[in-house]
Amino acid sequence: MSQAARALGGLEGRRLLRHPLFLTGTGFVLIGTAYFVRSSLVEATVAWDDDAWTIGAGFTFLGLLAMIATNLAALRDRRAGAVEQHETLPVARASRTGGLLLGVGWPVAACALLFAPIWLFAASKTELSALDLLHAVDTLALIGTLGVLGVAIARWLPNPFLAPVAAWGLILTSPAEANSRWHALSPFASAESVDLAAWHLVYLFGLAICLAGAALLRDRAPRALVAVIAGFGVAGVAAGVMLVTACPGPGRCQI
Amino acid sequence: MEDASLRVEAIEKRFGSVPALNGVTMDAGPGITGLLGPNGAGKTTLLRMLATVLAPDSGTLQLLGLDPTRSAERVEIRRRLGYMPQEPGFYRSFTAFEFVDYVAILKEMTDRDERHREVRRVLDAVGLGDVSTRKVRALSGGMRQRLALAQALLRDPDLLVLDEPTAGLDPEQRLRFREIVSQLPHRPVVILSTHQTEDVTALCERVVVLAEGAIRFDGTPVELARTAEDRVWIREDRDDRAVLSWRMGDGRYRHIGDPPPGAALSPATIDDAYLLMVGGTADREGVAA
């Protein structure tokens, strides 16, 4: 990745953290956290699985809003009528896309920082398992994947109304209960065993990398970079196949 | 040694069935070259080619001694190019500083401290240093024009392409613009497209008049004015023999064309020459009187 892409990544990342949509999503997380804290103070015992769903829902909304924010950032040139102006500059469009993709890392890092005290508080109130930790990491990976999806949509379907439609589509196509093995491929799916949760995590990483590759492919990125991305993508696909094969065995994967 | 010039030879460009440029040939070296022409003359098409975003259908183009049709050379040209489009696109939610900083990254300035110094330098140069923290959406039209100029000045370009940079500026802002462009430190090749003949007179060492996709004149502003010598006269009433005439502030009429015998000739200006040259092709709204 070029130095310009890294510099752009920092600039885009900082802007994403200040984006009203990201801040709104953070508000959802705080509300969900407040609900969990209240439960833990009022009730004698709390269970992460049963009582922390509000936090997960908050992060999910944050991820969807982050997706719209990254989409708008990726469409900024077009919305401002600056596409041709920027074509006259030496940094290629692929580097600009690379910068946007790297910028997604900032919201993910911010969410990790936001999550850390929540996790520590929960650990002081209830016993947390390796599966719970995997679910937490899965949530962060979900935010990154959705952020990358926002960029990919902007590159292939450059219309600012499509990301909100995609966000609604993701919500509506995720049923409350997993009644088909294909539902294990939903980014929101939650595996009920450590091995499947790990596979879902690999699957999300692979999906994010595939989407990043798709975005870069649109900008005629260097072939070597696309080949590396494709390699990681294969791992993601393999994980997806594994999930589809194993889910939804009795109680093994939920949405 | 680096070639600090541009050469355009027999360039042709069509958009569908509409010809935009018909065999344009010109060259330019360090200094300011004005490009005058009415709307639809092909100025912006030519400037987009000089800015490496549009390729000609035929003909050859050499910018700073490099061939923009070759990918590697095009990137090198872009490193040394500053471009201010006719309608610059701004990121309205950015501050002035952030916007220029963003463009600076796209100009491969990846060292943060060095880049920020350069951003402050160009913002100061265009007189926006004091409003650098203001959002672009809160800047006036004139300030935005200067912001567009600031981004074009990043890294002291060897080739500066300015497409109607003074459009919409008030007289004071136009004078400020002239001051900035005339004081560029290392004499880059500047191509200045404009409707404002006053800017050409004040700034340009050379002027090229483009009309209907072809070059009508290429020379100094004085030579351009000279083409209308003995073809400008003043009378108390309108003379139908004039190509163009208008009523002046003192109530008399200024005419340009072939004067009748015994007419009271008046010294020609660059405006007169330009109007004569583009004749009926001129969209007169765009011509400064």
Interface residues (C-beta under 8 A of the other chain):
Chain A: Q3 A4 R6 A7 L8 L11 R76 D77 A80 G81 A82 V83 E84 Q85 H86 E87 T88 L89 P90 V91 R96 G99
Chain B: R48 A51 T52 V53 V75 E76 R78 R79 L81 Y83 P85 E87 P88 G89 F90 Y91 R92 E98 D101 Y102 V103 I105 L106 K107 E108 T110 R112 R115
